[in-house]
Amino acid sequence: MPAVNDEDLLLALLNSAPIEAGRMTDQLASDVGSDLALRLGGTGSDAEAARLRATRSALHVIVRGSVGVREATRELSAILDSTVLEPRVTNRGVDWEVQAPADDRLAARVVLAWSSVEKQFPGRLRPCANSECNLFLLDHSRPGTAKWCSMAACGNRMKARSYASRARG
C-alpha cells in the first residue's frame, strides 16, 4: 500500500525545491531527502534520492514548458525502463502494483502519477504564477483558473503587489 496517494506524491516531489529567504533549497539533499523519501513510501537511500532529483528536474522542465523538454522526456522514459505494472484483482476491481527495483520504485510512481494527472486534468498541473516561487499546483477548481500554489502565501502577496502598482498609478 503506497504511503501517499499519487497526486500528493507528485506535488510533494515537484515542490521539494522551494525558495526560502530568496534561495532555492533542496529537500532531497542529505538526511532531509532520506526522511522525505521514507515518508513518501520510498527506501530513503542515496540512490533513490538521486533518482528522485533527476525525476523532479525532468518534470520541472516539462511542466514549465522550458527548453529541454525532449531530453526531459527521455529521462522520464529511462526511469520507467525497468518498471512493470502488475495487476492485483480485489473485490473492488483490479489494482495495478508498480514493480521496479526498490530505489527506482518511488520515482516510477511519480512519473506514472504525472502521466495520470496530465490525462485526467489536462493543463491543470502548473507552476505557481509568482515568478519568485518555485512551487507547483494542481488546479481542481471548476473554472480551472487557479494561479498560485497557495492563496495565503503567493496569492495574497501578488494581489498586494498588483494593488500597490495600481495605487502608484
Secondary structure, DSSP 4 states (H G I P E B T S, - for coil): --SS-HHHHHHHHHTSS-EETTEE--TTSHHHHHHHHHHTTS---HHHHHHHHHHHHHHHHHHHT-TTHHHHHHHHHHHTTT-EEEEEEETTEEEEEEE--HHHHHHHHHHHHHHHHHHHSTT-EEE-S-TT---EEE--SSS-----S-IIIIIHHHHHHHHHHHHH-
